[in-house]
């Protein structure tokens, strides 16, 4: 059975990335600490492996993916 927390982690990652891109780095880093608690072994390198580029889906376009990774970095996500 999948826990509610594990279902929320992807959403929290997008929020952390958004906070990083908005320059709200302290908030993003606080959220990232909570994400690491729920999912300690999921660095940006793993997120890249699961990314499928699809030009018809804005959330999976290369530009959106690049912004997502940049926002995660700003919020303190580990690289690998």
N, C-alpha and C positions, 0 to 999 in steps of 0.2 A: 504494500500500500504506500502511495506517495504522500508525504506530509504536505500540509498547507504551506509551510515555510519553503520547502523545495520548489513549490509551484510559484511562489512569489519572487524568488531570487532573480529570474530574468527581468521581471518588471523593475525590481530595485536597481539592477545594473543599468537599465535605460535611464532611470531617474538620476543615478549617480553620474552617468555620462552627461545628461542634460545640465545638471548643476555645474559640472566641470566646464562645459562649453559656455555657460552663462557667466562664468567667473565667480561662482559661489563655491569656491574650492573648499573652504572649511566645512561647509555643509556636506559637500560631496565626499570629503574624507571621513567625516563622522558616519555617513551612510555606508561607505565602503568598509569601515571597521565592522559594522553589523553584517554586511554581506559576507565578509571573510569568516565571521563566526558561524554563519549558516552554511557556507559553501567554501571551505578553506582551500580547496585544491582546484580552483578554476581561474587561472590567470588569463590575461588578454590573449596569449598564444592559443589557449583552448577555445576561446570565443571565435578566433579567426578560423579554426578548423571547422566550426559548425556553421559558418557564414556561407550562404549560397547566394551568389549574385544573380539577381533577377530584375531586369530593367523595368518590368511591369509592376513591381512591388516596391514602393518608395522606401520601405523599411529595410529592404535587402539590396538596394542599389549600391554601387561602389562608393558614391559620394556620401551616402548615409552611413555606410559601414566605416568609412574613414573618419567621419565626425564622431561616431560612436566610440571608436578606439581612442581617438584623441581626447574625448571627454573622460573616458575611463582613466587614461594616463594622468590627466590633470587632477582627477579625484583620488589618485594614489593606488590604482589597481596594479598588481604586480605584472610584469611582462611575461615571465615564463617560469 
